[in-house]
Amino acid sequence: MAAGDPRRNKVHKAMNRPLTILGAERRLFFVALIAGGAVFSLMHSLLGGILLFVVGVVIARIATKHDVEILRVLFNSGKFRRHYDPMQWEAPATTVRKRHVQD
């Protein structure tokens, strides 16, 4: 290895893989589990709790497949104000003023 060569480090695939349960990111799976348990406890409906849990896990799997960090993005999006929205672009109002030249 020469002095100008870039350094190479071995990175294992397991380090870059998200931690999932049933294909859903852990926190999203936990949200689905708690929501299903809450429906079961509050409504006294086992079928409703299981149904909400299954639907929640399916949605969590889709969200995890799309973007693993979607939950963090959603929670942090409320902290920052919108700087630029290209869909709501308006032409800036411009005025032309004549300059008075004194002799």
C-alpha atoms as a printed R data frame, in Angstrom:
    type eleno elety resid chain resno       x      y       z
1   ATOM     1    CA   MET     A     1   0.000  0.000   0.000
2   ATOM     2    CA   ALA     A     2   1.534  3.262  -1.156
3   ATOM     3    CA   ALA     A     3   1.312  6.550   0.720
4   ATOM     4    CA   GLY     A     4  -1.238  8.091  -1.697
5   ATOM     5    CA   ASP     A     5  -3.601  5.099  -1.855
6   ATOM     6    CA   PRO     A     6  -6.951  5.429  -0.076
7   ATOM     7    CA   ARG     A     7  -7.451  3.366   3.054
8   ATOM     8    CA   ARG     A     8  -9.833  0.407   2.745
9   ATOM     9    CA   ASN     A     9 -11.863 -0.925   5.636
10  ATOM    10    CA   LYS     A    10 -13.927 -4.064   5.595
11  ATOM    11    CA   VAL     A    11 -17.637 -3.394   6.248
12  ATOM    12    CA   HIS     A    12 -19.912 -6.325   6.910
13  ATOM    13    CA   LYS     A    13 -23.458 -6.354   5.511
14  ATOM    14    CA   ALA     A    14 -24.952 -6.953   8.947
15  ATOM    15    CA   MET     A    15 -23.740 -3.532  10.099
16  ATOM    16    CA   ASN     A    16 -25.748 -1.703   7.431
17  ATOM    17    CA   ARG     A    17 -28.895 -3.817   7.654
18  ATOM    18    CA   PRO     A    18 -31.758 -2.375   9.718
19  ATOM    19    CA   LEU     A    19 -32.925 -4.286  12.777
20  ATOM    20    CA   THR     A    20 -36.360 -5.645  11.920
21  ATOM    21    CA   ILE     A    21 -39.037 -7.876  13.406
22  ATOM    22    CA   LEU     A    22 -41.211 -9.703  10.849
23  ATOM    23    CA   GLY     A    23 -39.777 -7.400   8.172
24  ATOM    24    CA   ALA     A    24 -40.824 -4.203   9.962
25  ATOM    25    CA   GLU     A    25 -38.493 -1.772  11.694
26  ATOM    26    CA   ARG     A    26 -38.452 -2.412  15.459
27  ATOM    27    CA   ARG     A    27 -40.047  0.878  16.536
28  ATOM    28    CA   LEU     A    28 -42.817  0.641  13.938
29  ATOM    29    CA   PHE     A    29 -43.474 -2.951  14.990
30  ATOM    30    CA   PHE     A    30 -43.716 -1.790  18.603
31  ATOM    31    CA   VAL     A    31 -46.212  0.937  17.614
32  ATOM    32    CA   ALA     A    32 -48.368 -1.654  15.834
33  ATOM    33    CA   LEU     A    33 -48.155 -3.978  18.835
34  ATOM    34    CA   ILE     A    34 -49.140 -1.254  21.313
35  ATOM    35    CA   ALA     A    35 -52.004 -0.075  19.072
36  ATOM    36    CA   GLY     A    36 -53.354 -3.624  18.792
37  ATOM    37    CA   GLY     A    37 -53.051 -4.103  22.546
38  ATOM    38    CA   ALA     A    38 -54.803 -0.790  23.195
39  ATOM    39    CA   VAL     A    39 -57.754 -1.758  20.983
40  ATOM    40    CA   PHE     A    40 -57.949 -5.115  22.736
41  ATOM    41    CA   SER     A    41 -57.884 -3.492  26.186
42  ATOM    42    CA   LEU     A    42 -60.214 -0.583  25.484
43  ATOM    43    CA   MET     A    43 -62.756 -2.258  23.205
44  ATOM    44    CA   HIS     A    44 -62.573 -5.786  24.669
45  ATOM    45    CA   SER     A    45 -62.261 -7.112  21.137
46  ATOM    46    CA   LEU     A    46 -59.606 -9.749  20.480
47  ATOM    47    CA   LEU     A    47 -60.408 -9.788  16.765
48  ATOM    48    CA   GLY     A    48 -60.125 -5.984  16.548
49  ATOM    49    CA   GLY     A    49 -56.779 -5.973  18.358
50  ATOM    50    CA   ILE     A    50 -55.341 -8.706  16.168
51  ATOM    51    CA   LEU     A    51 -56.687 -7.066  13.015
52  ATOM    52    CA   LEU     A    52 -55.185 -3.686  13.919
53  ATOM    53    CA   PHE     A    53 -51.865 -5.337  14.794
54  ATOM    54    CA   VAL     A    54 -51.722 -7.196  11.454
55  ATOM    55    CA   VAL     A    55 -52.656 -4.086   9.474
56  ATOM    56    CA   GLY     A    56 -50.072 -2.077  11.433
57  ATOM    57    CA   VAL     A    57 -47.320 -4.613  10.735
58  ATOM    58    CA   VAL     A    58 -48.173 -4.672   7.014
59  ATOM    59    CA   ILE     A    59 -48.011 -0.876   6.855
60  ATOM    60    CA   ALA     A    60 -44.777 -0.920   8.885
61  ATOM    61    CA   ARG     A    61 -43.249 -3.411   6.443
62  ATOM    62    CA   ILE     A    62 -44.157 -1.180   3.513
63  ATOM    63    CA   ALA     A    63 -42.718  1.870   5.292
64  ATOM    64    CA   THR     A    64 -39.539 -0.044   6.183
65  ATOM    65    CA   LYS     A    65 -39.104 -1.207   2.613
66  ATOM    66    CA   HIS     A    66 -39.520  2.380   1.396
67  ATOM    67    CA   ASP     A    67 -37.285  4.083   3.980
68  ATOM    68    CA   VAL     A    68 -35.926  2.626   7.209
69  ATOM    69    CA   GLU     A    69 -35.654  6.009   8.937
70  ATOM    70    CA   ILE     A    70 -39.156  7.232   7.986
71  ATOM    71    CA   LEU     A    71 -40.234  7.479  11.643
72  ATOM    72    CA   ARG     A    72 -37.318  9.764  12.538
73  ATOM    73    CA   VAL     A    73 -37.997 11.923   9.470
74  ATOM    74    CA   LEU     A    74 -41.668 12.293  10.396
75  ATOM    75    CA   PHE     A    75 -40.927 13.224  13.996
76  ATOM    76    CA   ASN     A    76 -38.217 15.731  13.056
77  ATOM    77    CA   SER     A    77 -40.192 17.344  10.237
78  ATOM    78    CA   GLY     A    78 -42.240 19.408  12.675
79  ATOM    79    CA   LYS     A    79 -39.132 20.994  14.200
80  ATOM    80    CA   PHE     A    80 -37.979 22.766  11.062
81  ATOM    81    CA   ARG     A    81 -39.790 25.443   9.147
82  ATOM    82    CA   ARG     A    82 -40.389 25.200   5.440
83  ATOM    83    CA   HIS     A    83 -37.813 27.100   3.420
84  ATOM    84    CA   TYR     A    84 -38.891 26.462  -0.149
85  ATOM    85    CA   ASP     A    85 -41.918 24.804  -1.663
86  ATOM    86    CA   PRO     A    86 -41.561 24.538  -5.453
87  ATOM    87    CA   MET     A    87 -45.229 23.649  -5.933
88  ATOM    88    CA   GLN     A    88 -46.368 26.992  -4.515
89  ATOM    89    CA   TRP     A    89 -44.060 29.227  -6.478
90  ATOM    90    CA   GLU     A    90 -45.197 32.765  -7.154
91  ATOM    91    CA   ALA     A    91 -43.455 35.264  -9.364
92  ATOM    92    CA   PRO     A    92 -41.868 37.950  -7.214
93  ATOM    93    CA   ALA     A    93 -43.456 41.366  -7.448
94  ATOM    94    CA   THR     A    94 -41.044 43.758  -9.109
95  ATOM    95    CA   THR     A    95 -41.311 47.490  -9.517
96  ATOM    96    CA   VAL     A    96 -39.317 49.689 -11.830
97  ATOM    97    CA   ARG     A    97 -38.420 53.117 -10.520
98  ATOM    98    CA   LYS     A    98 -37.044 55.859 -12.675
99  ATOM    99    CA   ARG     A    99 -34.012 57.553 -11.348
100 ATOM   100    CA   HIS     A   100 -34.075 61.319 -11.333
101 ATOM   101    CA   VAL     A   101 -30.882 62.748 -12.728
102 ATOM   102    CA   GLN     A   102 -29.925 66.213 -11.529
103 ATOM   103    CA   ASP     A   103 -27.925 68.449 -13.864
